[in-house]
Amino acid sequence: MFLIFLVLYAFPFLVLSQDFEWGNPTDIRSINSTEDDFAPQWNKFENRLYFSSLRKGKSKFFVSQLDENGNFTSPIELKDPLNRATGNVSYISFLSETEAVLNAYRQGLRQAYLNIFYTLRRGGNWLKPIPLDSLQCECFVLHPTISPDGTFIIFSSNKDGSKKDLDLFIAYRMETGVWGNIEKLDELNTDGDEITPFLASSDTLYFASNGYGGPGGFDIYFSVRKGTNWEKPNPLNLLNTRFNESDFVIVNDTLALFVSDRPEGIGKLDIYSAVKTQIPDTTTKPQKRIELSLSVQVPTVRLESSYLYDFVQFPEKIPSVLKLKEFNPNFKEEKISKYEDIIDNAVSIIFARWKSSRSEITFAFDTNNIELKTLIVNAIFLLSKEYPESQSKIQISHSNDKNLTVFASDSNIYKPLKLVKKQTNFEPPVLEVFINYRKEEQIKKWELKIRNSSFKITGETLSPFIRIDLSKALESDFNLTDTLFIDLIVYDSLLNSYSITYPIVLSQSKTVLRNSYVYKGKIYERLFLSSNFDKSSASLISLINEIAEYREYINGAVVVMDKTTAQSNLSELIDFVSQRLQIKKENTKIEYDPKDYEASFGKLPENTIFLLLERK
């Protein structure tokens, strides 16, 4: 399946010698999605990353940049004609600031084939690509990579009719600009498939192959050209696994990227980073490698997760005097655990929900409030970079009301939010890691981590036995994969790194339940309501409708107010709730003084009403 996918969707700095290794693979979660993300390529002329993704159904280009901390920014879909003019585009390679080649579909006599296309950049936009005629054939011509001096191109193809596998080919650029003199790279090709070549320099080629007997399906190799011959390929041992690795490219002198379908990723294919590790000079100072092995007391860890939640009324009306946070495009609603987070991040929540509906929304408030108006305008501008239609579908309207009010044409915008409290139980609760090593005297420092989690411990003297409290180590990690990868990395006196990975099966079960509380001897569930009560409020109706689905289990209701709430509103509210949930009036109650509630649960947030529903 991996090869089929690559077929269907399928800076130059001098590399004098391979005296280093690429290692420490890390999933780049800031750019990956739950769909396939692949074909990374660094554009040195624009200083930004291009890659392909299926997150919107078809293979399209997305771009990202490195921030000042060396992290990739949230990706933005490329809006150029290049991305809009054809169905699927991928694997771009840049000849210059204004020229590039890429893969796109061309209709052949019998079927459509991915072939190499050419595009120009004009006025800051990449234009609609055109077929590169000299390299076209009734076959697949894939994964182009251009030499730094622009004189030759290497690609993967099944153009040799005698074989069905994909091989590497080279073509040279003539004085006329036409690519010709196509040759097969026989010294690198196998009976398997060779794919995704990348030229780090005119004489150093990286590519992926499933024909060299590596540990996985596809593995990454590199070869150095001496004269006219390419030398025997060497594997990237610190990156290759029993899964598929391909699409290797170099960003700068210390950072490389590649693609893998290893199970700890977010999607089916994810983009990973790798960093350069120097290989010791054994010609001047021989030094034996540090030998490592890992083991644990169990082959499988069981994780039972319970997610207990309280319903919260969607912030349809927000007091304009509150200090709201700026729009955060990466805000995740499911990570909300405190009520204050909902109010502070109300703008981010609203815009995140808009992304799913793309409906018309109006923000009504006193537009003389310059600070609030600036916050909303900036949020619309940021959103429009990825969703241009937001400029016309999200409006601002002046209102003399003291609140910021949200009017939406899609009722799903008003669905209640959930305050989630996560409880986890690991079995065993403590993971015992046993470490065997030789050449102890060479170890100068070490680090042990659980991949794609926040857990990491370091030290100088390595112990043969380490205990990991899993609840503490993984308490903040919501999206664990089905495999826990324990990574041990040690460094010798020359700062050469040696690493080993131990995979552990993680058997997960999950339950999601409404939270319950004991209050005055009875069991209640708790709902957070806005003090701006309005029985015609879309968000309140949506919340009560959610509760009404199990109203036969509700025996009574208690409304707890803060001291700023108008008492007339409370009477109206309790009548509304008892009617909609069919609760007997004698089983309803209003607590005008929150002291009893606060004695049990803490201080009541401002501008908030608690609705406690008694369970039968």
C-alpha positions as CSV (number, residue, x, y, z in Angstrom):
1,M,0.0,0.0,0.0
2,F,2.9,2.4,0.7
3,L,4.3,2.0,-2.8
4,I,0.9,2.4,-4.4
5,F,0.4,5.6,-2.5
6,L,3.7,7.0,-3.6
7,V,3.0,6.2,-7.2
8,L,-0.5,7.6,-7.2
9,Y,0.5,10.7,-5.3
10,A,3.5,10.4,-6.0
11,F,20.2,24.0,-1.3
12,P,22.7,23.1,-2.4
13,F,25.6,23.0,0.0
14,L,28.7,21.0,-0.6
15,V,28.8,17.5,0.8
16,L,32.4,16.5,0.6
17,S,32.1,13.2,2.5
18,Q,29.6,11.3,4.7
19,D,31.5,11.8,8.0
20,F,28.3,12.1,10.0
21,E,25.0,10.2,10.6
22,W,21.4,11.5,10.5
23,G,19.6,10.5,13.7
24,N,17.2,11.4,16.5
25,P,14.0,11.2,14.4
26,T,11.2,13.3,15.7
27,D,7.6,13.6,14.5
28,I,6.9,17.2,13.5
29,R,3.5,17.5,15.0
30,S,3.1,21.2,14.2
31,I,2.8,20.4,10.5
32,N,1.4,16.9,10.3
33,S,-2.3,16.0,10.2
34,T,-4.4,12.9,10.6
35,E,-4.2,12.4,6.8
36,D,-1.1,11.7,4.7
37,D,1.7,14.4,4.8
38,F,4.6,13.7,2.5
39,A,7.1,15.0,-0.1
40,P,8.8,17.7,2.0
41,Q,11.1,20.1,0.1
42,W,13.0,23.1,1.4
43,N,12.9,26.2,-0.9
44,K,16.2,28.0,-0.1
45,F,15.1,31.0,-2.2
46,E,12.0,31.6,-0.1
47,N,13.3,30.1,3.1
48,R,10.2,28.0,3.6
49,L,9.1,24.4,3.5
50,Y,6.8,23.0,0.8
51,F,5.1,19.7,1.3
52,S,2.1,17.7,0.0
53,S,-0.9,16.7,2.1
54,L,-4.2,14.9,1.7
55,R,-5.8,16.8,4.6
56,K,-8.3,18.4,2.2
57,G,-9.0,15.3,0.1
58,K,-6.6,15.8,-2.8
59,S,-2.8,16.1,-2.8
60,K,-2.1,19.8,-2.4
61,F,1.0,21.9,-1.5
62,F,1.2,23.4,2.0
63,V,4.0,25.7,3.2
64,S,5.6,26.3,6.6
65,Q,8.5,28.3,7.9
66,L,11.1,27.9,10.7
67,D,10.5,30.3,13.5
68,E,13.2,31.9,15.6
69,N,13.3,28.9,17.9
70,G,13.9,26.5,15.0
71,N,10.3,25.1,15.1
72,F,8.1,24.8,12.0
73,T,5.1,27.1,12.0
74,S,1.5,25.9,11.4
75,P,1.2,25.1,7.7
76,I,-0.8,27.2,5.2
77,E,-2.3,25.9,2.0
78,L,-0.5,27.4,-1.0
79,K,-3.0,29.7,-2.8
80,D,-1.0,30.0,-6.1
81,P,-2.5,28.9,-9.4
82,L,-0.1,25.9,-9.2
83,N,-2.2,24.5,-6.4
84,R,-5.6,25.3,-7.9
85,A,-5.1,24.4,-11.6
86,T,-4.6,20.7,-11.3
87,G,-6.1,17.8,-9.3
88,N,-3.2,16.4,-7.4
89,V,0.3,17.9,-7.1
90,S,3.4,16.7,-5.2
91,Y,7.2,16.3,-5.1
92,I,8.3,19.8,-6.1
93,S,12.0,20.6,-6.8
94,F,13.3,24.1,-7.3
95,L,15.7,25.0,-10.2
96,S,15.9,28.7,-9.2
97,E,13.9,31.4,-7.6
98,T,11.4,31.4,-10.5
99,E,11.6,27.8,-11.8
100,A,10.5,24.5,-10.4
101,V,9.5,21.0,-11.5
102,L,6.9,18.8,-9.8
103,N,4.6,15.8,-10.2
104,A,1.1,16.1,-11.6
105,Y,-1.3,13.9,-13.6
106,R,-1.2,13.8,-17.4
107,Q,-3.8,11.9,-19.4
108,G,-2.2,9.2,-21.5
109,L,-3.6,7.1,-24.2
110,R,-4.9,4.4,-21.9
111,Q,-4.8,6.0,-18.4
112,A,-3.7,9.0,-16.4
113,Y,0.0,9.0,-15.3
114,L,1.9,11.0,-12.8
115,N,4.5,12.8,-14.9
116,I,6.9,15.7,-14.5
117,F,5.6,19.2,-15.0
118,Y,7.3,22.6,-15.1
119,T,6.1,25.9,-13.5
120,L,7.3,29.5,-13.3
121,R,6.9,32.0,-10.6
122,R,5.5,35.4,-11.7
123,G,4.4,38.2,-9.4
124,G,5.0,36.2,-6.3
125,N,2.8,33.3,-7.5
126,W,3.7,29.9,-9.0
127,L,1.8,29.6,-12.2
128,K,-0.3,26.7,-13.6
129,P,2.2,23.9,-14.5
130,I,2.8,22.5,-18.0
131,P,4.1,19.1,-18.9
132,L,7.9,18.7,-19.3
133,D,7.5,17.2,-22.8
134,S,11.0,15.8,-23.1
135,L,10.5,13.6,-20.1
136,Q,6.9,12.4,-20.8
137,C,6.0,8.8,-21.6
138,E,3.1,6.3,-21.3
139,C,4.4,5.5,-17.8
140,F,5.0,7.0,-14.4
141,V,7.8,9.6,-14.1
142,L,8.1,10.5,-10.5
143,H,9.9,12.3,-7.7
144,P,12.1,14.7,-9.6
145,T,15.2,16.2,-8.0
146,I,17.4,18.8,-9.6
147,S,21.2,19.1,-9.1
148,P,22.3,22.3,-7.4
149,D,23.9,23.6,-10.6
150,G,20.7,22.8,-12.6
151,T,22.6,20.6,-15.1
152,F,20.9,17.3,-14.5
153,I,17.8,15.8,-13.0
154,I,17.3,12.4,-11.3
155,F,13.8,10.8,-11.1
156,S,12.1,7.5,-10.5
157,S,10.2,5.7,-13.3
158,N,8.9,2.5,-14.7
159,K,9.7,3.7,-18.2
160,D,11.8,0.5,-18.9
161,G,9.1,-1.6,-20.5
162,S,10.9,-4.9,-19.6
163,K,10.4,-4.3,-15.9
164,K,7.4,-3.3,-13.8
165,D,9.4,-1.9,-10.8
166,L,10.5,1.7,-10.3
167,D,14.1,2.5,-11.1
168,L,16.3,5.7,-10.9
169,F,17.0,7.6,-14.1
170,I,19.2,10.6,-14.9
171,A,18.6,13.2,-17.6
172,Y,20.8,16.2,-18.6
173,R,19.9,19.7,-19.5
174,M,20.9,20.7,-23.0
175,E,22.0,24.2,-24.2
176,T,18.5,24.6,-25.6
177,G,17.0,24.0,-22.1
178,V,15.5,20.6,-23.1
179,W,16.2,17.6,-20.9
180,G,17.7,14.7,-22.8
181,N,20.3,11.9,-22.8
182,I,18.2,9.9,-20.4
183,E,20.2,7.1,-18.7
184,K,19.4,4.4,-16.2
185,L,21.4,4.4,-12.9
186,D,22.1,0.7,-13.1
187,E,24.7,0.8,-10.3
188,L,21.9,1.9,-7.8
189,N,18.9,0.0,-9.1
190,T,17.7,-3.3,-7.8
191,D,15.0,-5.8,-8.5
192,G,12.9,-3.9,-6.1
193,D,11.8,-0.2,-6.3
194,E,13.9,2.9,-6.0
195,I,12.0,6.0,-5.2
196,T,12.1,9.6,-3.9
197,P,15.7,10.6,-4.9
198,F,17.2,13.8,-3.4
199,L,20.4,15.4,-4.5
200,A,22.2,17.0,-1.6
201,S,25.0,18.0,-3.9
202,S,26.0,17.1,-7.5
203,D,27.7,14.0,-6.1
204,T,25.6,12.9,-3.1
205,L,22.3,11.2,-3.7
206,Y,19.7,10.1,-1.1
207,F,16.9,7.8,-2.1
208,A,14.6,5.1,-0.7
209,S,14.5,1.4,-1.8
210,N,12.9,-1.9,-0.9
211,G,15.5,-3.9,-2.8
212,Y,18.5,-3.9,-0.5
213,G,17.2,-6.1,2.2
214,G,16.9,-3.4,4.9
215,P,14.9,-3.8,8.1
216,G,11.6,-2.3,6.7
217,G,9.6,-2.0,3.5
218,F,11.3,1.1,2.1
219,D,14.5,2.3,3.7
220,I,16.6,5.4,3.1
221,Y,20.1,5.1,1.5
222,F,22.8,7.5,0.2
223,S,25.4,7.1,-2.5
224,V,28.4,9.2,-3.4
225,R,29.5,9.6,-7.0
226,K,33.2,9.1,-7.7
227,G,34.0,10.2,-11.2
228,T,31.2,8.8,-13.4
229,N,30.2,6.0,-11.0
230,W,27.9,5.9,-8.1
231,E,29.3,4.0,-5.1
232,K,27.5,1.2,-3.3
233,P,24.6,2.8,-1.3
234,N,24.8,3.0,2.5
235,P,21.7,2.9,4.8
236,L,20.7,5.6,7.2
237,N,20.6,3.1,10.1
238,L,19.5,5.6,12.8
239,L,16.4,6.5,10.7
240,N,15.3,3.2,9.1
241,T,12.9,0.9,11.0
242,R,10.8,-2.1,10.2
243,F,8.2,0.3,8.7
244,N,8.6,2.5,5.6
245,E,10.9,5.5,5.4
246,S,11.4,7.7,2.3
247,D,11.2,11.3,1.0
248,F,14.5,12.3,2.6
249,V,15.6,15.9,2.1
250,I,18.1,18.2,3.7
251,V,17.0,21.6,5.1
252,N,20.3,23.0,6.3
253,D,23.6,21.8,7.6
254,T,22.1,20.3,10.8
255,L,18.5,19.5,9.9
256,A,16.9,16.9,7.5
257,L,13.4,15.7,6.9
258,F,11.9,12.4,5.9
259,V,8.6,10.6,5.7
260,S,7.5,7.4,7.6
261,D,4.4,5.4,8.3
262,R,5.7,4.2,11.7
263,P,2.8,3.8,14.1
264,E,3.6,6.6,16.5
265,G,2.7,9.2,13.9
266,I,-0.4,11.4,13.8
267,G,-1.5,10.2,10.3
268,K,-0.8,7.4,7.9
269,L,2.3,9.2,6.6
270,D,4.0,11.8,8.7
271,I,7.0,14.1,8.2
272,Y,9.8,13.6,10.7
273,S,12.9,15.7,11.4
274,A,16.5,14.3,11.8
275,V,19.6,15.9,13.1
276,K,23.2,15.4,12.2
277,T,25.5,13.4,14.5
278,Q,29.2,13.4,13.9
279,I,31.0,10.0,13.4
280,P,34.2,9.8,15.4
281,D,37.5,9.9,13.4
282,T,38.7,6.4,14.0
283,T,41.8,6.9,11.9
284,T,43.4,9.1,14.5
285,K,41.9,7.8,17.7
286,P,40.3,4.4,17.6
287,Q,37.4,4.1,19.9
288,K,35.0,1.2,20.2
289,R,31.3,1.7,19.9
290,I,29.2,1.7,23.1
291,E,27.1,-1.4,23.1
292,L,23.5,-1.0,24.4
293,S,20.5,-3.2,25.0
294,L,17.1,-2.5,26.7
295,S,14.4,-4.7,28.3
296,V,11.3,-4.2,30.4
297,Q,9.4,-6.4,32.8
298,V,6.3,-6.7,30.6
299,P,5.7,-6.8,26.8
300,T,2.4,-4.9,27.1
301,V,1.2,-1.9,29.1
302,R,-2.6,-1.5,29.6
303,L,-4.0,2.0,29.8
304,E,-7.6,2.7,31.0
305,S,-8.6,6.3,30.5
306,S,-11.7,7.9,31.8
307,Y,-12.8,11.3,30.5
308,L,-15.3,13.0,32.9
309,Y,-16.9,16.2,31.7
310,D,-19.2,19.0,32.6
311,F,-21.3,20.8,30.1
312,V,-20.7,24.5,29.5
313,Q,-23.0,26.8,27.7
314,F,-21.3,28.1,24.5
315,P,-20.1,31.8,25.1
316,E,-22.8,33.3,22.9
317,K,-22.7,36.6,24.9
318,I,-19.4,37.7,26.5
319,P,-19.1,40.8,28.7
320,S,-17.0,43.2,26.6
321,V,-15.2,44.3,29.7
322,L,-13.4,41.0,30.0
323,K,-9.9,40.7,28.7
324,L,-10.0,38.2,25.9
325,K,-6.9,36.4,24.5
326,E,-5.8,36.8,20.9
327,F,-6.9,34.3,18.3
328,N,-4.8,31.1,18.5
329,P,-5.1,29.1,15.2
330,N,-3.8,26.0,17.0
331,F,-6.2,26.1,19.9
332,K,-7.7,22.6,20.6
333,E,-11.2,22.7,22.2
334,E,-10.8,19.1,23.5
335,K,-7.9,20.2,25.7
336,I,-10.1,22.6,27.8
337,S,-10.0,21.6,31.5
338,K,-10.8,24.9,33.3
339,Y,-13.8,27.2,32.9
340,E,-11.6,30.2,32.8
341,D,-10.0,28.8,29.6
342,I,-13.3,29.0,27.8
343,I,-13.9,32.6,28.6
344,D,-10.2,33.6,27.9
345,N,-10.1,31.7,24.6
346,A,-13.7,32.5,23.5
347,V,-12.5,34.0,20.2
348,S,-10.3,31.0,19.4
349,I,-13.2,28.6,20.2
350,I,-15.6,30.5,17.9
351,F,-13.2,30.6,15.0
352,A,-12.2,27.0,15.4
353,R,-15.8,26.0,15.2
354,W,-16.3,28.2,12.1
355,K,-13.6,26.2,10.3
356,S,-15.9,23.2,10.5
357,S,-19.1,24.9,9.4
358,R,-17.8,27.8,7.1
359,S,-21.2,29.4,7.9
360,E,-22.0,33.1,8.2
361,I,-21.1,34.6,11.6
362,T,-21.6,38.1,12.9
363,F,-19.8,39.6,15.9
364,A,-22.1,42.4,17.4
365,F,-20.5,44.8,19.9
366,D,-19.8,48.4,20.6
367,T,-17.3,49.1,17.8
368,N,-16.0,52.1,19.7
369,N,-14.2,49.5,21.9
370,I,-11.0,49.8,19.8
371,E,-9.2,47.0,21.7
372,L,-12.0,44.5,21.1
373,K,-12.5,45.5,17.5
374,T,-8.7,45.2,16.8
375,L,-8.8,41.7,18.4
376,I,-11.6,40.5,16.1
377,V,-10.2,42.1,13.0
378,N,-6.8,40.6,13.5
379,A,-8.4,37.2,14.1
380,I,-10.3,37.4,10.8
381,F,-7.1,38.4,9.0
382,L,-5.2,35.5,10.4
383,L,-8.0,33.1,9.5
384,S,-8.2,34.5,5.9
385,K,-4.7,33.3,5.2
386,E,-5.9,29.7,5.2
387,Y,-9.6,30.4,4.5
388,P,-10.0,33.4,2.2
389,E,-13.8,33.1,2.3
390,S,-13.7,34.1,6.0
391,Q,-13.4,37.7,4.9
392,S,-16.9,37.7,3.4
393,K,-18.6,35.2,5.8
394,I,-17.5,36.7,9.1
395,Q,-18.9,40.2,9.8
396,I,-18.7,42.8,12.5
397,S,-21.8,44.8,13.5
398,H,-22.1,47.8,15.8
399,S,-24.3,47.3,18.9
400,N,-25.0,49.4,21.9
401,D,-25.1,46.3,24.0
402,K,-22.4,45.9,26.7
403,N,-21.8,42.4,25.5
404,L,-20.0,40.8,22.6
405,T,-22.7,38.7,21.0
406,V,-22.2,36.0,18.4
407,F,-24.9,35.4,15.7
408,A,-24.4,32.3,13.6
409,S,-26.4,30.8,10.8
410,D,-25.3,27.2,11.7
411,S,-26.8,26.0,15.0
412,N,-23.8,23.6,15.5
413,I,-21.7,26.7,16.4
414,Y,-23.8,26.9,19.6
415,K,-23.3,23.4,20.8
416,P,-22.3,23.1,24.4
417,L,-18.6,22.8,25.3
418,K,-17.1,20.2,27.7
419,L,-14.8,20.7,30.6
420,V,-12.8,17.5,30.6
421,K,-11.1,15.9,33.5
422,K,-8.9,13.0,32.5
423,Q,-8.2,10.1,34.8
424,T,-5.8,7.3,33.8
425,N,-4.8,4.0,35.2
426,F,-1.7,2.2,33.9
427,E,-1.1,-1.5,34.5
428,P,1.6,-1.9,35.6
429,P,1.7,1.6,37.1
430,V,5.5,1.6,37.1
431,L,7.6,0.5,34.1
432,E,10.9,-1.1,35.0
433,V,13.6,-0.5,32.4
434,F,16.7,-2.7,32.5
435,I,19.8,-1.4,30.6
436,N,22.8,-3.4,29.6
437,Y,25.8,-1.6,28.3
438,R,29.5,-2.1,27.6
439,K,32.3,0.5,27.5
440,E,30.7,2.2,30.6
441,E,33.8,4.4,31.0
442,Q,33.1,6.0,27.6
443,I,29.6,7.2,28.6
444,K,29.6,10.9,29.5
445,K,25.9,11.7,29.4
446,W,22.6,10.0,28.5
447,E,18.9,10.6,28.0
448,L,15.9,8.3,28.2
449,K,12.6,9.4,26.7
450,I,9.2,8.0,25.6
451,R,8.9,9.0,22.0
452,N,6.2,11.6,21.1
453,S,5.5,12.4,24.8
454,S,6.8,15.0,27.2
455,F,8.7,12.5,29.3
456,K,12.4,12.8,29.3
457,I,15.2,12.1,31.9
458,T,18.9,12.8,31.6
459,G,22.0,12.2,33.5
460,E,25.8,11.6,33.4
461,T,26.1,8.2,35.2
462,L,23.9,5.6,33.6
463,S,22.1,3.2,36.0
464,P,21.3,-0.3,34.8
465,F,17.8,0.0,36.3
466,I,15.3,2.9,35.8
467,R,11.8,3.0,37.1
468,I,9.2,5.1,35.2
469,D,6.0,6.2,36.9
470,L,3.7,6.0,33.9
471,S,0.9,8.1,35.3
472,K,3.3,11.0,36.0
473,A,5.4,10.5,32.9
474,L,2.4,10.6,30.5
475,E,-0.2,12.6,32.4
476,S,-0.3,15.5,29.9
477,D,-0.2,13.4,26.8
478,F,-3.8,13.0,25.3
479,N,-3.0,11.2,22.1
480,L,-0.8,8.2,22.8
481,T,-0.3,5.7,20.0
482,D,-0.7,1.9,20.2
483,T,3.0,1.5,20.7
484,L,5.3,3.1,23.4
485,F,8.8,3.6,22.0
486,I,11.4,3.8,24.8
487,D,14.4,5.7,23.3
488,L,17.8,5.6,25.1
489,I,20.6,7.8,23.7
490,V,24.1,7.9,25.2
491,Y,27.0,10.2,24.3
492,D,30.7,9.4,24.5
493,S,33.5,11.8,25.3
494,L,33.6,13.0,21.6
495,L,29.8,13.6,21.8
496,N,29.1,10.9,19.4
497,S,25.6,9.5,20.1
498,Y,24.5,5.8,20.3
499,S,20.8,5.0,20.5
500,I,18.5,2.1,21.0
501,T,14.7,1.8,20.9
502,Y,12.5,-0.7,22.7
503,P,8.8,-0.9,21.5
504,I,6.1,-1.8,24.0
505,V,2.5,-2.6,23.0
506,L,0.1,-0.1,24.6
507,S,-3.4,-1.6,25.0
508,Q,-5.8,1.2,25.5
509,S,-9.4,1.5,26.6
510,K,-11.4,4.7,26.9
511,T,-14.7,5.7,28.6
512,V,-16.3,9.1,28.4
513,L,-18.8,10.0,31.1
514,R,-20.6,13.0,32.5
515,N,-19.1,14.0,35.8
516,S,-21.1,13.7,39.0
517,Y,-20.8,15.4,42.4
518,V,-22.2,14.8,45.9
519,Y,-23.8,18.0,47.2
520,K,-25.9,18.1,50.4
521,G,-26.2,14.3,50.4
522,K,-27.5,14.0,46.8
523,I,-25.8,13.2,43.5
524,Y,-25.8,16.0,40.9
525,E,-24.2,16.8,37.6
526,R,-23.1,20.3,37.0
527,L,-23.7,22.7,34.1
528,F,-22.0,26.1,33.6
529,L,-24.5,28.7,32.3
530,S,-24.0,32.4,31.4
531,S,-25.5,34.9,33.8
532,N,-27.0,36.7,30.7
533,F,-30.0,34.5,30.7
534,D,-32.3,34.6,27.7
535,K,-34.7,31.7,27.1
536,S,-34.5,32.3,23.3
537,S,-30.7,32.0,23.4
538,A,-29.5,29.5,20.8
539,S,-26.6,28.3,23.0
540,L,-28.9,27.7,26.0
541,I,-31.5,25.8,23.9
542,S,-28.7,23.7,22.4
543,L,-27.4,22.8,25.9
544,I,-30.8,22.0,27.4
545,N,-31.7,19.9,24.3
546,E,-28.5,17.9,24.9
547,I,-29.6,17.2,28.5
548,A,-33.2,16.5,27.5
549,E,-32.0,13.3,25.8
550,Y,-31.7,11.6,29.2
551,R,-34.3,13.7,31.2
552,E,-36.0,10.5,32.5
553,Y,-32.9,10.1,34.8
554,I,-33.2,13.7,36.2
555,N,-35.2,14.1,39.4
556,G,-34.7,17.8,40.3
557,A,-32.7,21.0,39.7
558,V,-30.9,23.5,41.8
559,V,-29.7,26.9,40.4
560,V,-26.8,28.5,42.2
561,M,-26.1,32.2,41.4
562,D,-23.3,34.6,41.9
563,K,-24.1,37.8,43.7
564,T,-24.1,39.9,40.5
565,T,-27.0,38.0,38.8
566,A,-30.4,39.5,38.6
567,Q,-32.9,37.4,40.7
568,S,-35.6,37.9,38.1
569,N,-33.5,36.1,35.6
570,L,-33.2,33.1,38.0
571,S,-36.9,32.6,38.4
572,E,-37.3,32.7,34.6
573,L,-34.4,30.2,34.2
574,I,-35.8,27.7,36.7
575,D,-39.2,27.8,35.0
576,F,-37.6,27.3,31.6
577,V,-35.5,24.3,32.8
578,S,-38.3,22.6,34.6
579,Q,-40.6,22.9,31.6
580,R,-38.0,21.7,29.0
581,L,-36.7,18.8,31.2
582,Q,-40.2,17.9,32.6
583,I,-39.1,18.4,36.2
584,K,-41.7,18.9,38.9
585,K,-41.7,22.5,40.2
586,E,-41.4,21.3,43.8
587,N,-38.2,19.5,42.9
588,T,-36.5,22.8,41.8
589,K,-34.7,25.3,43.9
590,I,-32.8,28.6,43.7
591,E,-29.9,29.2,46.0
592,Y,-29.4,33.0,46.1
593,D,-26.4,32.8,48.3
594,P,-23.6,30.6,46.9
595,K,-21.8,30.1,50.3
596,D,-22.9,26.4,50.6
597,Y,-21.8,25.7,47.1
598,E,-18.5,27.5,47.5
599,A,-17.8,25.6,50.7
600,S,-18.0,22.4,48.7
601,F,-16.6,23.3,45.3
602,G,-14.7,26.6,45.7
603,K,-15.4,30.1,44.6
604,L,-18.1,30.6,41.9
605,P,-16.7,32.3,38.8
606,E,-18.1,35.7,38.0
607,N,-20.9,36.1,35.4
608,T,-21.7,32.4,35.8
609,I,-24.7,30.4,37.0
610,F,-24.5,26.8,38.0
611,L,-27.3,24.5,37.1
612,L,-27.1,21.3,39.3
613,L,-29.3,18.5,38.0
614,E,-30.2,15.8,40.6
615,R,-29.9,12.3,39.3
616,K,-32.5,9.7,40.1
